[in-house]
Amino acid sequence: MPDSKTIGFLFIEGFADWEYGLLAASAVEWFEARAVSLTPGGKPVTGISGFRLTPDRSASVDENADLDAIAVIGSDQWAAKAAPDVAGLLSAVATRDGVVGGICAGTLALARAGLFENARHTSNGRDWINRHEAGYAGDGNYQDVPHAVADGKIVSAPGSAPGTFALAFLQSLYPEKSSDLARMRALFAKEYAEAS
């Protein structure tokens, strides 16, 4: 299909299982996107649940020239001193006007790549992101909110917001699909409204 989009989901060891499912499944099922899993070196990784993920490909720039978007999934390992350096890949996707998103500790990868310098963004709290990436470019653009923030094609969210992360990410990737996204938002909202 000519307008099909390819979204890379970047996982590292200890990835947060709840942060990607809604986005990945919604993109494929409702928007006919192609989802591919990426890991540094193309090696299998294990999520917090203990589920093992064997990726489709590595996180190298050369292997991912087809990506229209990339979502960096959170893991405590993003906060470690030896966190993978994926700035080249994130910058390459951003340079070709792709959507770059990060949720939870995945936002640290975006901060390290300099993608928040001119973009409003959020994370797991202002103190949290500054504790792990003090003085990052764009720290004055931080939005202290409990939901995802999209600024152009840069999308960020705290780990507690996979629903709004999915919506904001898909809105940035498919701006022409506003009516479909409104239905998706209404569906998500109904769950919370009826459970309250």
Residue frames as a rotation matrix with the C-alpha (Angstrom) as fourth column:
MET 1
0.585 0.811 0.000 0.00
0.811 -0.585 0.000 0.00
0.000 0.000 -1.000 0.00
PRO 2
0.127 -0.640 0.758 1.55
0.609 -0.552 -0.569 3.30
0.783 0.534 0.320 -1.12
ASP 3
0.160 -0.052 0.986 0.90
-0.459 -0.888 0.027 5.36
0.874 -0.457 -0.166 2.01
SER 4
0.826 0.087 -0.557 1.77
0.365 0.670 0.646 2.64
0.430 -0.737 0.522 4.52
LYS 5
0.450 -0.662 0.599 4.13
-0.741 -0.651 -0.162 3.89
0.498 -0.371 -0.784 7.23
THR 6
0.301 -0.460 -0.836 6.91
0.428 0.848 -0.312 1.91
0.852 -0.264 0.452 8.93
ILE 7
0.635 -0.033 0.772 7.37
-0.640 -0.583 0.502 2.42
0.433 -0.812 -0.391 12.67
GLY 8
-0.181 -0.754 -0.631 10.42
0.098 0.625 -0.775 1.16
0.979 -0.202 -0.039 14.52
PHE 9
0.881 0.366 0.298 10.00
-0.288 -0.084 0.954 0.20
0.374 -0.927 0.032 18.18
LEU 10
-0.041 -0.998 -0.056 13.33
-0.329 0.066 -0.942 0.41
0.943 -0.020 -0.331 19.96
PHE 11
0.937 0.348 -0.011 13.74
-0.149 0.429 0.891 -1.98
0.315 -0.834 0.454 22.91
ILE 12
-0.233 -0.972 0.021 16.62
-0.599 0.126 -0.791 -2.54
0.766 -0.197 -0.612 25.30
GLU 13
-0.544 -0.048 -0.837 17.07
0.431 0.840 -0.329 -4.98
0.720 -0.540 -0.437 28.17
GLY 14
-0.716 0.328 -0.616 14.41
0.623 -0.097 -0.776 -4.58
-0.314 -0.940 -0.134 30.88
PHE 15
-0.869 0.402 0.286 11.92
-0.096 -0.707 0.701 -2.84
0.484 0.582 0.653 28.58
ALA 16
-0.717 0.681 0.149 8.57
-0.335 -0.148 -0.931 -1.84
-0.612 -0.717 0.334 30.06
ASP 17
-0.840 0.328 0.432 6.04
0.510 0.749 0.423 -4.22
-0.185 0.576 -0.796 28.54
TRP 18
0.063 0.979 -0.191 3.01
0.822 -0.160 -0.547 -1.92
-0.566 -0.123 -0.815 29.02
GLU 19
-0.099 -0.170 -0.980 4.47
-0.003 -0.985 0.171 1.04
-0.995 0.020 0.097 27.13
TYR 20
-0.798 -0.357 -0.486 4.37
-0.446 -0.192 0.874 -0.12
-0.405 0.914 -0.006 23.51
GLY 21
-0.753 0.443 0.487 1.43
0.510 0.860 0.007 -2.51
-0.415 0.254 -0.874 23.03
LEU 22
0.248 0.926 -0.284 -1.33
0.492 -0.373 -0.787 0.03
-0.835 0.056 -0.548 22.57
LEU 23
0.154 -0.282 -0.947 0.70
-0.638 -0.760 0.122 2.08
-0.754 0.585 -0.297 20.09
ALA 24
-0.818 -0.571 -0.068 2.00
-0.421 0.515 0.747 -0.88
-0.391 0.639 -0.662 18.10
ALA 25
-0.627 0.628 0.461 -1.31
0.630 0.757 -0.173 -2.73
-0.457 0.182 -0.871 17.85
SER 26
0.348 0.783 -0.516 -3.34
0.285 -0.613 -0.737 0.41
-0.893 0.110 -0.436 17.09
ALA 27
-0.134 -0.493 -0.860 -0.90
-0.687 -0.579 0.439 1.50
-0.714 0.650 -0.261 14.38
VAL 28
-0.958 -0.284 0.032 -1.04
-0.188 0.713 0.675 -1.88
-0.215 0.641 -0.737 12.65
GLU 29
-0.564 0.795 0.224 -4.72
0.724 0.606 -0.330 -2.71
-0.398 -0.024 -0.917 13.15
TRP 30
0.373 0.837 -0.400 -6.33
0.592 -0.546 -0.592 0.69
-0.714 -0.016 -0.700 12.62
PHE 31
0.556 -0.215 -0.803 -3.81
-0.470 -0.878 -0.090 2.56
-0.686 0.427 -0.589 10.45
GLU 32
0.976 -0.105 0.192 -2.25
0.209 0.714 -0.668 -0.33
-0.067 0.692 0.719 8.48
ALA 33
0.482 -0.875 0.044 1.26
-0.876 -0.483 -0.003 0.63
0.024 -0.037 -0.999 9.57
ARG 34
0.562 -0.464 -0.685 4.16
0.181 0.877 -0.445 -1.79
0.807 0.127 0.577 9.56
ALA 35
0.781 -0.293 0.552 5.75
-0.624 -0.331 0.707 -2.24
-0.025 -0.897 -0.442 12.99
VAL 36
0.447 -0.714 -0.539 9.32
0.150 0.653 -0.742 -3.50
0.882 0.251 0.399 13.31
SER 37
0.986 -0.141 -0.089 11.20
0.084 -0.036 0.996 -4.25
-0.144 -0.989 -0.023 16.51
LEU 38
0.424 -0.889 0.172 14.75
-0.095 -0.232 -0.968 -2.97
0.900 0.395 -0.183 16.96
THR 39
0.941 -0.276 -0.197 17.44
0.224 0.069 0.972 -3.60
-0.255 -0.959 0.127 19.56
PRO 40
0.450 -0.864 -0.227 21.04
-0.866 -0.484 0.125 -2.46
-0.218 0.141 -0.966 19.79
GLY 41
-0.599 -0.796 0.089 23.10
-0.723 0.585 0.366 -5.04
-0.343 0.155 -0.926 17.93
GLY 42
-0.063 0.664 -0.745 19.96
-0.792 0.421 0.443 -6.93
0.607 0.618 0.499 16.91
LYS 43
-0.875 -0.337 -0.347 20.21
-0.061 0.789 -0.611 -9.07
0.480 -0.514 -0.711 20.07
PRO 44
0.074 0.922 -0.379 17.24
0.479 0.301 0.825 -10.54
0.875 -0.243 -0.419 21.97
VAL 45
-0.786 -0.216 0.580 16.16
-0.360 -0.603 -0.712 -8.62
0.504 -0.768 0.396 25.08
THR 46
-0.447 0.622 -0.643 13.91
0.775 0.628 0.069 -9.46
0.447 -0.468 -0.763 28.03
GLY 47
-0.090 0.536 0.840 11.12
-0.143 -0.841 0.522 -7.22
0.986 -0.073 0.152 29.33
ILE 48
-0.532 -0.031 0.846 10.15
-0.816 -0.246 -0.522 -6.54
0.225 -0.969 0.105 32.91
SER 49
0.502 0.842 0.200 7.57
-0.863 0.502 0.054 -9.35
-0.055 -0.199 0.978 32.62
GLY 50
-0.137 -0.609 0.781 10.27
-0.329 0.772 0.544 -11.85
-0.934 -0.182 -0.307 31.69
PHE 51
0.817 0.425 0.390 8.98
0.244 0.359 -0.901 -12.08
-0.523 0.831 0.189 28.10
ARG 52
-0.267 -0.963 0.036 11.84
0.306 -0.050 0.951 -12.41
-0.914 0.265 0.308 25.64
LEU 53
0.785 0.488 -0.381 11.80
-0.144 -0.456 -0.879 -10.37
-0.603 0.744 -0.288 22.44
THR 54
-0.206 -0.788 0.581 13.78
0.683 0.309 0.662 -11.37
-0.701 0.533 0.474 19.35
PRO 55
0.011 0.247 -0.969 14.03
-0.231 -0.942 -0.243 -8.23
-0.973 0.227 0.047 17.21
ASP 56
0.883 0.322 0.341 13.42
0.286 0.205 -0.936 -7.86
-0.371 0.924 0.089 13.49
ARG 57
0.475 -0.750 0.460 16.66
0.503 -0.197 -0.841 -5.92
0.722 0.631 0.284 13.09
SER 58
-0.294 -0.673 -0.679 19.36
0.956 -0.219 -0.197 -3.92
-0.016 -0.707 0.707 14.85
ALA 59
0.653 0.488 -0.579 19.20
0.549 -0.832 -0.082 -0.24
-0.522 -0.264 -0.811 15.75
SER 60
-0.478 -0.878 -0.005 21.87
0.608 -0.335 0.720 0.75
-0.634 0.342 0.694 13.22
VAL 61
-0.135 0.373 -0.918 21.19
-0.414 -0.863 -0.290 3.76
-0.900 0.341 0.271 11.04
ASP 62
-0.763 -0.279 -0.584 21.90
-0.637 0.163 0.754 1.80
-0.115 0.946 -0.302 7.84
GLU 63
-0.911 0.412 -0.009 19.34
0.408 0.906 0.115 -0.91
0.056 0.100 -0.993 8.59
ASN 64
-0.200 0.880 -0.430 16.59
0.812 -0.096 -0.576 1.60
-0.548 -0.465 -0.696 9.30
ALA 65
-0.956 -0.212 -0.200 16.54
0.059 -0.813 0.579 3.99
-0.286 0.542 0.790 6.36
ASP 66
-0.628 0.773 0.094 12.90
0.323 0.148 0.935 3.01
0.708 0.617 -0.342 5.74
LEU 67
-0.409 0.497 -0.765 11.54
0.901 0.087 -0.425 4.20
-0.144 -0.863 -0.483 9.10
ASP 68
-0.080 0.504 0.860 8.87
0.359 -0.790 0.496 6.89
0.930 0.349 -0.118 9.01
ALA 69
0.492 0.271 0.828 8.83
-0.663 -0.499 0.558 6.96
0.564 -0.823 -0.066 12.82
ILE 70
-0.339 -0.576 -0.744 10.55
0.218 0.721 -0.657 5.50
0.915 -0.385 -0.119 15.84
ALA 71
0.669 0.549 0.500 9.30
-0.444 -0.244 0.862 4.93
0.596 -0.799 0.080 19.39
VAL 72
-0.495 -0.860 -0.123 11.88
-0.275 0.290 -0.917 4.50
0.824 -0.420 -0.380 22.16
ILE 73
0.562 0.747 -0.356 10.39
0.019 0.418 0.908 2.22
0.827 -0.517 0.220 24.81
GLY 74
0.398 -0.365 0.842 11.35
-0.837 -0.520 0.170 2.78
0.376 -0.772 -0.512 28.44
SER 75
0.580 -0.325 -0.747 13.70
0.480 0.877 -0.009 0.67
0.659 -0.353 0.664 30.53
ASP 76
0.928 -0.304 -0.214 15.67
0.070 -0.420 0.905 1.46
-0.365 -0.855 -0.369 33.69
GLN 77
0.208 -0.910 0.360 18.76
0.845 0.353 0.403 0.73
-0.493 0.220 0.842 31.57
TRP 78
0.423 -0.036 0.905 18.31
0.641 -0.694 -0.327 4.06
0.641 0.719 -0.271 29.73
ALA 79
0.912 -0.044 0.408 19.30
-0.286 -0.781 0.556 5.74
0.294 -0.624 -0.724 33.01
ALA 80
0.727 -0.686 0.043 22.47
0.481 0.553 0.680 3.65
-0.490 -0.474 0.732 33.39
LYS 81
0.221 -0.755 -0.617 25.92
-0.429 -0.644 0.634 5.03
-0.876 0.125 -0.466 32.60
ALA 82
-0.790 -0.565 0.240 26.33
-0.090 0.494 0.865 2.36
-0.607 0.661 -0.441 29.91
ALA 83
0.290 0.956 0.049 23.01
0.021 0.044 -0.999 3.11
-0.957 0.291 -0.007 28.16
PRO 84
-0.049 -0.289 0.956 23.11
0.920 0.359 0.156 2.43
-0.389 0.887 0.248 24.42
ASP 85
-0.512 -0.160 -0.844 23.94
-0.124 -0.959 0.256 5.40
-0.850 0.235 0.471 22.21
VAL 86
-0.177 0.558 0.810 21.10
0.895 0.435 -0.104 5.64
-0.410 0.707 -0.576 19.70
ALA 87
0.037 0.164 -0.986 21.43
0.035 -0.986 -0.163 9.36
-0.999 -0.028 -0.042 18.96
GLY 88
-0.843 -0.435 -0.317 22.49
-0.291 -0.127 0.948 8.68
-0.453 0.892 -0.019 15.37
LEU 89
-0.752 0.619 0.226 19.37
0.645 0.621 0.445 6.68
0.135 0.481 -0.866 14.61
LEU 90
0.091 0.832 -0.547 17.00
0.832 -0.366 -0.418 9.11
-0.547 -0.416 -0.726 16.31
SER 91
-0.169 -0.244 -0.955 18.59
-0.166 -0.948 0.272 12.08
-0.971 0.205 0.120 14.57
ALA 92
-0.979 -0.200 0.044 18.45
-0.004 0.235 0.972 10.31
-0.205 0.951 -0.231 11.19
VAL 93
-0.361 0.921 0.145 14.70
0.932 0.349 0.099 9.69
0.041 0.171 -0.984 11.55
ALA 94
0.263 0.444 -0.857 14.13
0.551 -0.798 -0.244 13.28
-0.792 -0.408 -0.454 12.72
THR 95
-0.551 -0.585 -0.595 16.23
-0.148 -0.633 0.760 14.71
-0.821 0.507 0.262 9.86
ARG 96
-0.966 0.238 0.103 14.02
0.162 0.246 0.956 13.03
0.202 0.940 -0.276 7.27
ASP 97
-0.581 0.744 0.330 10.97
-0.739 -0.652 0.168 14.55
0.340 -0.147 0.929 9.01
GLY 98
-0.266 0.453 -0.851 9.96
0.237 0.886 0.398 11.34
0.935 -0.096 -0.343 10.76
VAL 99
0.640 0.523 0.563 8.20
-0.488 -0.289 0.824 11.12
0.594 -0.802 0.070 14.11
VAL 100
-0.450 -0.763 -0.465 10.51
0.096 0.476 -0.874 10.42
0.888 -0.438 -0.141 17.06
GLY 101
0.507 0.704 0.498 8.89
-0.512 -0.218 0.831 9.45
0.693 -0.676 0.250 20.34
GLY 102
-0.641 -0.652 -0.406 10.07
0.007 0.524 -0.851 8.38
0.768 -0.548 -0.331 23.75
ILE 103
0.550 0.817 0.173 8.14
-0.290 -0.008 0.957 7.14
0.783 -0.576 0.233 26.76
CYS 104
0.978 -0.146 -0.148 9.32
0.188 0.315 0.930 6.89
-0.089 -0.938 0.336 30.36
ALA 105
0.323 -0.934 -0.152 13.11
0.044 -0.145 0.988 6.47
-0.945 -0.326 -0.006 30.52
GLY 106
0.107 -0.215 0.971 13.13
0.964 0.263 -0.048 6.30
-0.245 0.941 0.235 26.72
THR 107
0.949 0.257 0.181 12.85
0.291 -0.936 -0.197 10.10
0.118 0.240 -0.964 26.87
LEU 108
0.511 -0.835 -0.206 16.48
-0.085 -0.287 0.954 10.16
-0.856 -0.470 -0.218 28.06
ALA 109
-0.173 -0.558 0.812 17.57
0.788 0.416 0.454 8.88
-0.590 0.718 0.368 24.65
LEU 110
0.493 0.418 0.763 15.77
0.797 -0.569 -0.203 11.81
0.350 0.708 -0.613 23.00
ALA 111
0.963 -0.181 -0.199 17.34
-0.039 -0.826 0.562 14.27
-0.266 -0.533 -0.803 25.45
ARG 112
0.165 -0.974 0.157 20.82
0.191 0.188 0.964 12.87
-0.968 -0.129 0.217 24.75
ALA 113
-0.161 -0.161 0.974 20.20
0.963 0.188 0.191 13.19
-0.214 0.969 0.125 21.01
GLY 114
-0.891 -0.221 -0.397 19.36
0.209 -0.975 0.074 16.89
-0.403 -0.018 0.915 21.47
LEU 115
-0.644 0.677 0.357 15.81
0.560 0.099 0.822 16.44
0.521 0.729 -0.443 20.18
PHE 116
0.291 0.764 -0.576 14.26
0.957 -0.241 0.163 18.42
-0.015 -0.598 -0.801 23.04
GLU 117
-0.680 -0.678 -0.280 16.32
0.681 -0.725 0.101 21.53
-0.272 -0.122 0.955 22.34
ASN 118
-0.925 0.365 -0.105 13.47
-0.377 -0.849 0.369 23.19
0.045 0.381 0.923 20.43
ALA 119
-0.339 0.826 -0.451 10.54
-0.049 0.463 0.885 20.99
0.939 0.323 -0.117 21.44
ARG 120
-0.023 0.456 0.890 8.10
-0.990 -0.132 0.042 21.04
0.136 -0.880 0.454 24.33
HIS 121
-0.206 -0.126 -0.970 8.32
-0.179 0.980 -0.089 17.67
0.962 0.156 -0.224 26.04
THR 122
0.510 0.317 0.800 7.64
-0.847 0.022 0.531 15.70
0.150 -0.948 0.280 29.20
SER 123
-0.394 -0.604 -0.693 9.02
-0.302 0.797 -0.523 12.66
0.868 0.003 -0.496 31.01
ASN 124
0.054 0.374 -0.926 8.74
0.677 0.668 0.309 11.05
0.734 -0.644 -0.217 34.43
GLY 125
0.808 0.220 -0.546 9.03
0.557 -0.587 0.588 14.43
-0.191 -0.779 -0.597 36.18
ARG 126
0.817 -0.495 0.298 11.24
-0.261 -0.777 -0.573 17.51
0.515 0.390 -0.763 35.87
ASP 127
0.406 -0.687 0.603 13.47
-0.855 -0.051 0.517 16.42
-0.324 -0.725 -0.608 38.76
TRP 128
0.587 -0.128 0.800 13.71
0.091 0.992 0.092 12.89
-0.805 0.019 0.593 37.40
ILE 129
0.841 -0.256 0.477 14.92
0.517 0.119 -0.848 13.83
0.160 0.959 0.233 33.92
ASN 130
0.650 -0.622 0.436 17.34
-0.505 -0.783 -0.364 16.43
0.568 0.017 -0.823 35.30
ARG 131
0.539 -0.453 0.711 18.73
-0.602 0.383 0.701 13.91
-0.589 -0.805 -0.066 37.78
HIS 132
0.471 -0.305 0.828 19.64
0.443 0.893 0.077 11.60
-0.763 0.330 0.556 34.90
GLU 133
0.040 -0.409 0.912 20.50
0.981 -0.157 -0.113 14.13
0.189 0.899 0.395 32.19
ALA 134
0.300 0.070 -0.951 21.39
0.618 -0.774 0.138 17.37
-0.727 -0.629 -0.276 34.00
GLY 135
-0.120 -0.345 -0.931 21.49
-0.250 -0.897 0.365 20.45
-0.961 0.276 0.021 31.80
TYR 136
-0.369 0.013 0.929 20.24
0.765 0.571 0.296 18.70
-0.527 0.821 -0.221 28.66
ALA 137
-0.999 -0.021 -0.028 19.50
-0.001 -0.783 0.621 20.96
-0.035 0.621 0.783 25.70
GLY 138
-0.450 0.890 0.072 15.92
-0.165 -0.162 0.973 22.20
0.878 0.426 0.220 25.96
ASP 139
-0.682 0.196 -0.705 15.36
0.690 0.494 -0.529 21.58
0.245 -0.847 -0.472 29.66
GLY 140
-0.869 0.366 -0.332 13.43
-0.161 -0.845 -0.510 24.88
-0.467 -0.390 0.794 29.75
ASN 141
-0.529 0.684 -0.503 10.87
-0.719 -0.045 0.694 23.35
0.452 0.728 0.515 27.37
TYR 142
-0.927 0.129 -0.352 9.83
0.255 0.905 -0.340 20.73
0.274 -0.405 -0.872 29.94
GLN 143
-0.206 0.938 0.278 6.06
-0.640 -0.344 0.687 20.42
0.741 -0.036 0.671 30.51
ASP 144
-0.955 -0.141 0.261 5.10
-0.296 0.516 -0.804 19.11
-0.021 -0.845 -0.535 33.94
VAL 145
-0.001 0.987 -0.163 1.99
-0.998 0.008 0.055 17.15
0.055 0.163 0.985 32.88
PRO 146
-0.214 -0.048 0.976 0.78
-0.489 0.870 -0.064 13.55
-0.846 -0.490 -0.210 33.43
HIS 147
0.708 0.523 0.474 0.07
0.188 0.508 -0.841 12.89
-0.681 0.684 0.261 29.73
ALA 148
-0.022 -0.721 0.693 1.99
0.942 0.217 0.256 12.76
-0.335 0.658 0.674 26.47
VAL 149
0.377 0.013 -0.926 3.24
-0.142 -0.987 -0.072 15.94
-0.915 0.159 -0.371 24.81
ALA 150
0.200 -0.314 0.928 3.71
0.941 0.325 -0.093 16.31
-0.273 0.892 0.360 21.06
ASP 151
0.369 -0.167 -0.914 5.59
-0.179 -0.978 0.106 19.24
-0.912 0.124 -0.391 19.56
GLY 152
0.051 -0.267 -0.962 5.73
-0.997 -0.067 -0.035 18.86
-0.055 0.961 -0.270 15.82
LYS 153
0.512 0.089 -0.854 7.16
-0.414 0.897 -0.155 15.41
0.753 0.433 0.496 15.25
ILE 154
-0.713 -0.694 -0.103 8.71
-0.183 0.325 -0.928 14.98
0.677 -0.642 -0.359 18.70
VAL 155
0.432 0.902 0.002 6.51
-0.388 0.184 0.903 13.02
0.814 -0.391 0.430 21.12
SER 156
-0.740 -0.666 -0.093 7.21
-0.172 0.322 -0.931 12.26
0.650 -0.673 -0.353 24.78
ALA 157
0.429 0.899 0.091 5.35
-0.403 0.100 0.910 10.77
0.808 -0.427 0.405 27.71
PRO 158
-0.258 -0.406 0.877 5.80
-0.959 0.215 -0.182 9.59
-0.115 -0.888 -0.445 31.28
GLY 159
-0.935 -0.203 -0.290 5.72
-0.248 0.960 0.128 5.84
0.253 0.191 -0.948 31.76
SER 160
-0.672 0.739 0.050 2.26
0.260 0.299 -0.918 6.09
-0.693 -0.604 -0.394 33.28
ALA 161
0.064 0.716 -0.695 0.76
-0.452 -0.601 -0.660 7.42
-0.890 0.356 0.285 30.01
PRO 162
-0.770 -0.403 0.494 0.87
0.206 0.575 0.791 4.73
-0.603 0.712 -0.360 27.29
GLY 163
0.112 0.902 0.416 -2.64
0.867 0.115 -0.484 5.68
-0.485 0.416 -0.770 26.10
THR 164
0.830 0.187 -0.526 -1.92
0.000 -0.942 -0.334 9.35
-0.558 0.277 -0.782 25.43
PHE 165
-0.271 -0.952 -0.142 1.52
-0.374 -0.031 0.927 8.38
-0.887 0.304 -0.347 24.08
ALA 166
-0.496 0.153 0.855 -0.17
0.673 0.689 0.268 6.15
-0.548 0.708 -0.445 21.48
LEU 167
0.565 0.816 0.122 -2.63
0.738 -0.434 -0.517 8.90
-0.369 0.382 -0.847 20.54
ALA 168
0.622 -0.370 -0.690 -0.07
-0.287 -0.928 0.238 11.72
-0.728 0.050 -0.683 20.36
PHE 169
-0.476 -0.844 0.249 2.35
-0.118 0.342 0.932 9.57
-0.872 0.415 -0.262 18.38
LEU 170
-0.344 0.420 0.840 -0.31
0.852 0.516 0.090 8.53
-0.396 0.746 -0.535 15.86
GLN 171
0.752 0.595 -0.283 -1.60
0.452 -0.778 -0.436 12.11
-0.480 0.200 -0.854 15.57
SER 172
0.213 -0.767 -0.606 1.91
-0.471 -0.624 0.624 13.26
-0.856 0.152 -0.494 14.68
LEU 173
-0.721 -0.533 0.443 2.34
0.044 0.603 0.797 10.45
-0.692 0.593 -0.411 12.16
TYR 174
-0.576 0.621 0.532 -1.17
0.804 0.311 0.507 10.64
0.150 0.719 -0.678 10.64
PRO 175
-0.832 0.249 -0.496 -2.36
0.038 -0.866 -0.499 14.26
-0.553 -0.434 0.711 10.90
GLU 176
-0.722 0.562 -0.403 -4.80
-0.615 -0.257 0.745 13.65
0.316 0.786 0.531 8.04
LYS 177
-0.447 0.532 -0.720 -6.61
0.307 0.847 0.435 10.93
0.840 -0.026 -0.541 10.04
SER 178
-0.855 0.030 0.517 -8.15
-0.430 -0.599 -0.676 13.24
0.290 -0.800 0.525 12.66
SER 179
0.153 0.982 0.110 -11.60
-0.913 0.098 0.395 11.60
0.377 -0.161 0.912 12.59
ASP 180
0.413 -0.086 -0.907 -10.12
0.085 0.995 -0.056 8.11
0.907 -0.054 0.418 13.12
LEU 181
-0.650 -0.735 -0.191 -7.97
0.313 -0.031 -0.949 9.44
0.692 -0.677 0.250 15.94
ALA 182
-0.527 0.557 0.642 -10.98
-0.785 -0.609 -0.116 11.15
0.327 -0.565 0.758 17.54
ARG 183
0.560 0.724 -0.402 -12.79
-0.534 0.687 0.493 7.78
0.633 -0.062 0.771 17.57
MET 184
0.027 -0.661 -0.750 -9.73
0.426 0.686 -0.589 6.16
0.904 -0.304 0.301 19.12
ARG 185
-0.845 -0.327 0.424 -9.58
-0.164 -0.595 -0.787 8.87
0.509 -0.735 0.448 21.80
ALA 186
-0.053 0.922 0.383 -13.29
-0.924 -0.190 0.331 8.44
0.378 -0.337 0.862 22.56
LEU 187
0.543 0.196 -0.817 -12.83
-0.084 0.980 0.180 4.68
0.836 -0.029 0.548 22.89
PHE 188
-0.441 -0.784 -0.437 -9.97
0.472 0.212 -0.856 5.11
0.763 -0.584 0.276 25.36
ALA 189
-0.772 0.153 0.617 -11.84
-0.481 -0.776 -0.408 7.80
0.417 -0.612 0.672 27.32
LYS 190
0.262 0.956 -0.132 -14.92
-0.660 0.278 0.698 5.59
0.704 -0.096 0.703 27.66
GLU 191
0.107 -0.303 -0.947 -12.93
0.441 0.868 -0.229 2.97
0.891 -0.393 0.226 29.55
TYR 192
-0.829 -0.525 -0.192 -11.84
0.411 -0.340 -0.846 5.48
0.379 -0.781 0.497 32.19
ALA 193
-0.596 0.676 0.433 -15.19
-0.669 -0.717 0.198 7.28
0.444 -0.171 0.879 32.37
GLU 194
0.393 0.828 -0.401 -17.10
-0.476 0.556 0.682 4.06
0.787 -0.077 0.612 33.00
ALA 195
0.039 -0.452 -0.891 -14.55
0.589 0.731 -0.345 2.69
0.807 -0.511 0.295 35.48
SER 196
-0.808 -0.406 0.426 -14.60
-0.017 -0.708 -0.706 5.83
0.588 -0.578 0.565 37.64
